[in-house]
């Protein structure tokens, strides 16, 4: 990705003391959100320029994400977002169903009316993004929607494990659009989750979020299979 294109999806990091950690967190965040599609090329220079940092924190962030499997080396100075294989998709999906289902079910323990309102506003933003075909914004807010629910579980280690799975699957969500936007199955799943949170019905929230994962799996599997 050129520095110009990268700058279009990344905002610079404000000057802080721990630039290394902030650079890693920001780069991880945009990968999890699906801002970059699979096979997107990144360089230390492009990441550093887009985030407004030197090459050292950019290189450190890339190396950490390489060790986590979120990036893979393509050459001495270039890394890419890896594509999902069918085996990897099966493993990630089964693990997501277990972990995200657990977090979703626990979310009702701490959910307050303000959280329900926040989710409703996020869903309105998703709907607007779908209407405008702004799929980058849809992916970003979709990630925020899911992780607001998961953080309500009160188990930060569980949320961290879920985030590691999204590092692997997030970029491939790009490839679901625009087709995935046409049936809007995700909208109905999200609305069911909101209704479950409002009613303090953990089983309903869990089912809604699991169904969201399953719907995405069907589309991703078809996409991977079509590649041959």
HUUR-V325998 format. One record per helix or strand of 2 or more residues. SS is the DSSP state (h for helix, s for strand). FROM is the first residue (numbers start at 1). TO is the last residue. If there is no record, write none. Layout:
<<SS	FROM	TO> <SS	FROM	TO>>
This chain:
<<h	3	7> <h	19	32> <s	41	43> <h	44	51> <h	55	67> <s	72	73> <s	78	80> <h	86	109> <h	113	131> <h	135	151> <h	156	176> <h	179	183> <h	185	198> <h	202	226>>
